[in-house]
Amino acid sequence: MAGQKLGFYTITGLKRWSCIARELPPISQVKALHVYDFDNTLFKSPLPNAKLWSAETTGFLQTMECFANGGWWHDPGILEATGQGIEKEEPVGWKGWWNEQIVQLVELSIKQTGVLTILLTGRGEDNFIDLIKRIVASKNLAFDMICLKPQAGPSSQTFSSTMNYKQALLRDLIYTYKDADEIRLYEDRVKHTRAFRDYFEGINKALHSPSAERKPINAEVIQVADAMTTLDPVAETAEVQRMINDHNTAIDSGSHALYTPLEIKRKVFFTGYLISSVDTTRLLKLVNLPSGLPENEVRFLADNIIITPRPCPRSILDKVGGLGRKQTWQVASLGSFESRIWAARVMPIPANAPYHTDNPFPLVVLAVARGSRPHEANRIQNWQTVPAGKQIVFQTEVGEKVQLRVVPETEGEGEYENVFISKNLKRNRDYPDVPPQFERNSYRPQYNDENRKANGANGGYRGGNQSRGRGGNNNVNNSYQSRQARGRGPGNNRTNNRGRGGGRGGYKSLDDVQNNSRYANQGSSYQPNYDDGLSSRAAGADEYNSSFPALGGGGSYNMGAQGNGDGGLPYGK
């Protein structure tokens, strides 16, 4: 039956879209077409963690033009790292990483007579076919077709975007299986859902023509609530560092000389005595909200005692005992300001223990009403002493509120300067992390149908321009190369002999953090902490408070005792 034709549409031609060698049913036997998207529709593919990376970097990581190897959606190592990694996840079928409701629908489609079941993804065929086939096989999902974005289609056509590729394939499906009465497509992205609906509407308008090659088809696009997930923070940082190492190696080899070497830097928002979530819950019991003030108008904090609202100089770190140093405190008095700021004054135990705070005295900001700032706790004048029997004693650990960022390599920076954004790298505020070669040529990542918010991010985007797919082939076209080649001027060619004193220091890993001078003399038990249980909200830490939502709360004010106002990765706790 492979030779049956409708115009130039044949089953033989349709099979060329599929990456699996499976015979397709005859045209007359197929009455319905069920098409399933892969990423965050069927499978919970990880996105960059917005709690781990700066807002700019979550988008930068997903922009194909910023990496010689294509970045997040083009690097199979990211998908392989899902969960506990492919070696452990494959034997258990990536348990917990599936949208089980969609899995059940796929299984029903497979069992149903007269239904052709297709997995359709924009990931690049060259990089991902083996991995996606292994993931699908681990769940025993026997699709009729598994389709990934090829470098060229069955008719040697090329595709300007993932949507363009998918629409070309869907057209072949509809016109090949002319007896199918319906097509159902499951998709997680709202913009893609709208685009598919418009596309099917256009096809059906054409099919109402008397000369149409088939009858109109009942098309339904089902919007799936995406379940965005992230990798383990340590694994994610390691994978991004590996991706950067590969990128820099490609530059050094001369194969991608137009790109800029990259590195990971830490952005420290504040240094403080960090409070555990258990003690945060205890301290929040001290908050007495006035009657009539809804809890959803209040942000609950109680997660740190500020040392400095910035990276801590070595002299102050030495004074407080260094990062990781434990200190016990006792609540001495409680106060509030205009019924919108609530705080607790604390004193160290023992009373003569050395400490430092940029505030007039050590305090814990317990809660702030909407529109208020934690630093306003310094305006509290009336403090009520807590009776001796009711004074809460708790322990803290000296640490930093940190997010990571991927930026062009910078020479000559010391460790203290490294945690600030370099003045020499300041650009358009909307795109501060775009490499300089893209800045010079007016490159800007486009907010188009390829974009997706990173986990928990209000402004994150998937990246890529209108001609870039989520995981298509990593080819920089000739016009793009010619644009990049113009006007670079002398000294911009990146080669192995760029005179950098032996290069950038070799392959980097997470182990480099522990060897960092900033963490020297902290003791063998000190390790950078990647938990999400620490807050960013500190009196005086206004840059963070005005720019980033609280961890776990998505920017919500109604966190309650379990919310803790968490705010980012305590990288270097």
Secondary structure, DSSP 8 states (H G I E B T S, - for coil): -TT-EETTEEHHHHHTT-SS------GGG--EEEEEETBTTTB--B--BTTTB-HHHHHHHT-GGG-TT--GGG-HHHHHTSTT-HHHHGGGTSTT-B-HHHHHHHHHHHHSTTEEEEEEEEEEHHHHHHHHHHHHHHTT---SEEEEE-SS-TTS---SSHHHHHHHHHHHHHHHSTT--EEEEEE--HHHHHHHHHHHHHHHHHHTSTT-SS---EEEEEE-----B---HHHHHHHHHHHHHHHHHHHHTTTTTTS--EEEEEEEEEEEEEE-HHHHHHHHTT----TT--GGGEEE---EEEEESS---HHHHHHHTSTT-EEEEEEEEEEEETTTEEEEEEEEESTT-----SSSS-EEEEEEETT--GGGGGG---EEE--GGG--EEEEEEEEEEEEEEEE--SS--HHHHTS--GGG---TT-TTS-HHHHHTT-----STT----BT-SS------TT--SB------HHHHHHHHTT--TT----TTS-SSSSS-S---THHHHTSGGGTTS-TT------S--B---TT-HHHHHH---BTTTT-S--HHHHTTB-SB-TT-
